[in-house]
Amino acid sequence: MILDDVKFTKTGEEEFYKVLRKRVNSYFKDNKISKFGNSKMYFKTIIMLAMYLVPFILILTYLENPWLIVLMWAIMGVGMAGTGMSVMHDANHGSYSKSKWVNKFVGKVILIVGGSDVNWRIQHNVLHHTYTNVVGMDEDIDIGDLMRFSPGQELLKAHKYQHLYAWFLYGMMTLMWATTKDFTQFYRYKKKGLLSTQDVSEKGFLTSLIIGKIGYLAVTLALPLWLSPLPWWGTVLSFALMHYIAGLILSMVFQAAHVVPTAQYSEVQEDGSIDLDWAANQMINTADFGQDKKFLSWYVGGLNFQIEHHLFPNICHIHYSNIANIVRDTAFEYNLPYYTYPTFRNAVSNHAKMLYALGHNEDAPEIH
């Protein structure tokens, strides 16, 4: 379906977002705070990149103990996920810095973890953020036949086991980024005309993808195969371990906010309309978790405040905890839901129950 043909309808709920934006803007103005990143954000950037790059340097230059080398690869996986959530994510939303050049430069960090900033912005910013949990529009809930993430997808026999095999597939996410996914997205987005949203030429973008993948694999896989004391198979397995850890973390963080029992899943009508206001759609299909867990919030780049992020992706994540009460109180004032799970573990547990329900074509489970 062509994006221009799909529209959210005005149902009176748009007043909520107008009032909310005014209140949030007043918070920043009254407290004389920038909506963008500050020294805390820059310090976090250093920490996250160090968690990814320092272990890699040690693998290539210093370590000889095989178990320590494997440990370094595992730490790299944690650093890769943290870099994606806490650094790249804000930059590609334009909220890392008020400077467009800085955002563009920092957003390229995704290249050193095997991804494409162009494809990421199309899938995440254009499709997921605009059409959150809208069946047939949001690619985050549509990964083909392997998983059934919404009631609107066809139910296959294998889906009855998805609550078991999902955790393996989640760990493959960044490995797919680094190899095939960007190319399949390129051809899909080219066919749908979505590349034009990023102001890139098809030929130039494809060339950059090829060069980027060769460069990434040459540095992160070929160099360790050459310089690391591990046998070749040990290096390959450690490389896969790094990606598995990163992919599992990233998948759980994002899915625990959208594929949960509170999600209501919107649908596009035959005339291309979605019978909701955009902001209301965000509220019924997004959930926070672990709002009072400061370290969790620090590591996941504020993505435990998914509601705040979806409503204000142009605000740096370091501010989400400070505007959460404003969002919650305004939502209740306009009779809109504000879903939050007490901990990350609780959110993931409810996600697993939702996978089971979707795999067995059952109603959404009770929240526990």
C-alpha positions in Angstrom: 0.0 0.0 0.0 1.3 3.5 -0.9 2.0 5.6 2.2 0.3 8.7 0.8 -2.9 6.7 0.5 -3.0 5.8 4.3 -4.2 8.5 6.6 -5.1 8.8 10.3 -8.6 10.2 10.7 -9.4 13.2 12.9 -11.7 11.9 15.7 -11.5 14.7 18.3 -8.5 13.0 19.9 -6.0 15.4 18.2 -6.6 17.9 21.0 -4.7 15.6 23.3 -1.5 16.0 21.4 -1.8 19.7 21.0 -2.2 20.2 24.7 0.6 17.7 25.5 3.1 19.4 23.1 2.3 22.7 24.7 2.9 21.4 28.2 6.1 19.6 27.3 7.4 22.7 25.5 6.6 24.7 28.6 8.6 22.3 30.7 11.8 22.9 28.6 11.2 26.6 28.3 10.4 27.2 32.0 13.4 25.2 33.1 15.7 26.6 30.4 16.6 23.2 29.2 17.6 22.1 25.7 15.6 19.3 24.2 18.8 17.8 22.8 21.7 16.0 24.4 24.1 17.4 26.9 27.4 16.5 28.6 25.7 13.4 30.1 24.8 12.2 26.6 28.3 12.8 25.3 29.9 10.9 28.2 27.5 8.0 27.6 28.6 8.0 24.0 32.2 7.5 25.0 31.3 4.7 27.4 29.1 2.8 24.9 31.7 3.1 22.1 34.4 2.0 24.5 32.4 -1.0 25.5 32.3 -2.0 21.9 35.7 -1.0 20.6 38.1 -1.5 23.5 37.4 -5.3 23.8 37.9 -5.6 20.0 41.3 -3.9 20.3 42.3 -6.2 23.1 41.3 -9.2 21.0 43.5 -8.1 18.1 46.6 -6.9 20.1 46.9 -8.2 23.6 44.8 -11.2 24.8 45.9 -14.8 24.5 43.7 -16.6 26.9 40.8 -18.1 24.8 38.2 -17.7 27.5 39.1 -14.0 28.0 38.9 -13.5 24.3 35.4 -15.1 24.2 34.4 -12.8 27.1 35.6 -9.8 25.1 33.4 -10.8 22.2 30.4 -11.1 24.6 31.1 -7.6 26.1 31.2 -6.3 22.5 27.7 -7.7 22.0 26.5 -5.7 25.1 28.3 -2.6 23.8 26.9 -3.0 20.3 23.3 -3.1 21.6 24.0 -0.2 24.0 25.6 1.9 21.2 22.6 1.3 19.0 20.0 2.2 21.6 21.9 5.0 23.4 23.8 6.7 20.6 22.8 5.8 17.1 19.1 5.8 17.9 18.9 9.4 19.1 21.2 10.7 16.3 19.1 9.1 13.5 16.0 10.7 15.1 17.8 14.1 15.0 17.6 14.5 18.8 21.2 13.8 19.7 22.3 17.4 18.9 20.7 20.5 17.6 23.3 20.4 14.8 22.0 18.4 11.8 25.6 17.7 10.8 26.4 16.2 14.2 23.3 14.0 14.1 24.1 12.8 10.6 27.7 12.0 11.6 26.8 10.2 14.9 24.0 8.4 13.1 26.7 6.7 10.9 27.8 4.8 14.0 25.4 2.1 12.8 27.9 1.3 10.1 30.5 0.0 12.6 27.9 -2.4 14.0 27.0 -3.7 10.5 23.8 -1.7 9.7 22.6 1.0 7.3 21.4 4.3 8.6 19.3 4.9 5.5 17.4 1.6 5.8 17.1 2.1 9.5 15.5 5.5 9.2 13.0 4.1 6.6 12.0 1.1 8.7 12.1 2.9 12.1 11.3 6.5 11.5 9.1 6.4 8.4 7.2 3.1 9.0 7.3 2.1 12.6 7.0 5.6 14.2 4.3 6.7 11.8 2.3 3.5 11.8 3.0 1.9 15.1 1.4 -1.5 15.3 -0.7 -0.8 12.2 -1.1 -4.2 10.5 0.4 -4.2 7.1 2.3 -0.9 7.6 4.7 -1.4 10.5 7.5 -3.7 9.5 8.5 -4.2 13.2 5.4 -6.4 13.6 5.8 -8.1 10.2 8.9 -10.3 9.6 7.2 -12.7 7.3 6.0 -16.2 8.1 8.5 -16.9 10.8 6.6 -15.0 13.5 3.1 -13.9 14.1 3.3 -10.6 15.9 -0.3 -9.4 15.3 -3.8 -10.8 15.1 -4.0 -9.5 11.5 -1.3 -11.9 10.2 -2.1 -15.4 8.9 -1.8 -18.1 11.5 0.5 -21.0 10.5 1.1 -24.3 12.3 4.6 -23.4 13.3 3.4 -20.3 15.2 2.2 -22.5 18.1 5.9 -22.9 19.0 6.9 -19.3 18.4 7.0 -18.5 22.2 9.8 -21.1 22.3 11.9 -20.4 19.2 11.5 -16.6 19.2 14.5 -16.2 21.4 16.8 -17.9 18.9 15.5 -15.8 16.0 15.8 -12.6 18.1 19.5 -13.3 18.5 19.9 -13.4 14.7 18.7 -9.9 14.1 22.0 -8.0 14.0 23.7 -10.8 12.1 21.0 -10.4 9.4 21.7 -6.7 9.4 25.4 -7.4 8.8 24.7 -9.7 5.9 21.5 -9.9 3.9 18.7 -7.7 5.5 19.9 -4.4 4.1 19.9 -5.7 0.6 16.4 -7.1 0.8 15.2 -3.9 2.3 16.9 -1.9 -0.4 15.0 -3.7 -3.1 11.7 -3.6 -1.2 12.0 0.1 -0.4 13.1 0.9 -4.0 9.9 -0.9 -5.3 7.7 1.0 -2.8 9.4 4.4 -3.6 10.6 4.9 0.0 14.2 5.6 -0.9 13.0 9.1 -1.9 12.2 9.9 1.7 15.9 9.8 2.5 17.2 11.9 -0.5 19.5 9.2 -1.8 20.1 7.8 -5.3 19.4 4.2 -5.8 22.8 3.5 -7.5 24.8 5.4 -4.9 23.0 3.8 -2.0 23.4 0.3 -3.3 27.1 1.0 -3.9 27.5 2.3 -0.3 25.8 -0.8 1.0 28.2 -3.2 -0.8 31.2 -1.2 0.3 29.9 -0.9 3.8 29.3 -4.7 4.2 32.7 -5.6 2.8 34.4 -3.1 5.1 32.5 -4.2 8.1 33.2 -7.9 7.6 36.8 -7.3 6.7 37.4 -5.4 10.0 35.2 -7.3 12.5 35.7 -10.8 11.1 38.6 -11.1 8.8 41.0 -9.1 11.1 40.3 -11.3 14.1 40.6 -14.4 11.9 44.1 -13.2 11.0 45.3 -11.7 14.3 43.4 -13.5 17.1 45.0 -16.6 18.7 41.7 -18.4 18.6 41.3 -21.1 15.9 39.2 -19.9 12.9 36.1 -21.7 14.2 36.5 -20.1 17.6 36.6 -16.7 16.0 33.5 -17.4 13.9 31.6 -18.7 16.8 32.6 -15.7 19.0 31.6 -13.3 16.2 28.2 -15.1 16.1 28.0 -14.9 19.9 28.5 -11.1 19.8 25.7 -10.7 17.4 23.4 -13.1 19.2 23.8 -11.1 22.5 23.2 -7.8 20.7 20.3 -9.1 18.7 18.6 -10.6 21.7 18.9 -7.5 23.8 17.7 -5.2 21.1 14.7 -7.4 20.2 13.6 -7.8 23.7 13.7 -4.1 24.4 11.7 -3.2 21.4 9.2 -6.1 21.4 8.5 -5.6 25.1 7.0 -2.2 24.3 4.7 -3.2 21.4 3.9 -6.9 21.2 2.4 -7.1 24.7 -1.1 -7.8 26.0 -2.0 -4.1 26.2 -1.4 -3.6 22.4 -4.6 -3.1 20.4 -3.3 -3.3 16.8 -4.8 -0.8 14.4 -5.9 -1.7 10.9 -6.2 0.2 7.6 -9.7 0.4 6.2 -10.5 -0.2 2.5 -10.5 3.5 1.8 -6.9 3.9 3.4 -8.1 5.4 6.6 -7.1 4.5 10.1 -9.9 5.1 12.5 -7.7 6.9 15.1 -5.7 10.0 15.6 -1.9 9.5 15.3 -1.2 10.2 18.9 -4.0 8.1 20.2 -2.7 5.2 18.1 0.7 5.6 19.9 -1.0 5.5 23.3 -3.0 2.3 22.6 -0.1 0.4 21.0 2.9 1.4 23.1 4.0 0.6 26.7 6.7 1.7 29.1 8.5 -0.6 31.5 10.8 -0.2 34.5 10.3 3.5 34.7 12.1 3.7 38.1 15.1 1.6 37.0 17.8 4.1 36.5 20.5 1.9 35.2 18.1 0.1 32.8 17.0 3.5 31.5 20.6 4.6 31.1 21.7 1.5 29.2 18.7 1.2 26.9 18.8 4.8 25.9 15.5 5.7 27.6 13.7 3.1 25.5 11.9 1.9 28.6 10.0 5.2 28.1 8.7 4.1 24.7 5.5 6.1 25.1 7.4 9.3 25.6 9.8 8.4 22.8 7.0 7.7 20.3 5.3 10.9 21.0 8.5 13.0 21.1 11.2 11.3 19.0 12.8 14.7 18.5 13.6 15.0 22.2 16.8 13.3 23.5 16.1 10.3 25.6 17.9 11.7 28.7 14.8 13.9 29.2 12.1 11.2 29.0 11.9 10.4 32.7 11.3 14.1 33.4 8.3 14.4 31.0 6.7 11.1 31.8 4.4 12.5 34.4 3.3 15.2 32.1 2.5 12.6 29.4 0.7 10.3 31.9 -1.4 13.0 33.5 -2.4 14.5 30.1 -3.4 11.1 28.8 -5.6 10.4 31.7 -7.1 13.8 31.4 -8.2 13.0 27.8 -9.3 9.4 28.7 -6.5 7.8 26.9 -4.6 4.8 28.3 -1.0 5.0 29.6 0.4 1.5 29.8 3.5 0.7 31.9 5.0 -2.5 33.2 6.8 -2.4 36.5 10.1 -4.1 35.4 11.8 -5.1 32.2 11.5 -8.8 33.3 7.8 -8.4 33.7 7.4 -6.8 30.3 9.4 -9.6 28.6 7.3 -12.2 30.5 4.1 -10.6 29.2 5.6 -10.4 25.7 6.3 -14.2 25.9 2.7 -14.8 26.9 1.5 -12.6 24.0 3.6 -14.7 21.6 1.9 -17.8 22.9 -1.6 -16.3 22.6 -0.8 -15.1 19.0 0.6 -18.5 18.1 -2.5 -20.2 19.3 -5.0 -17.6 18.0 -6.1 -16.8 21.5 -7.2 -13.5 23.0 -4.6 -11.4 24.6 -3.5 -12.9 28.0 -4.2 -11.2 31.3 -1.4 -8.9 32.4 0.6 -10.3 35.3 
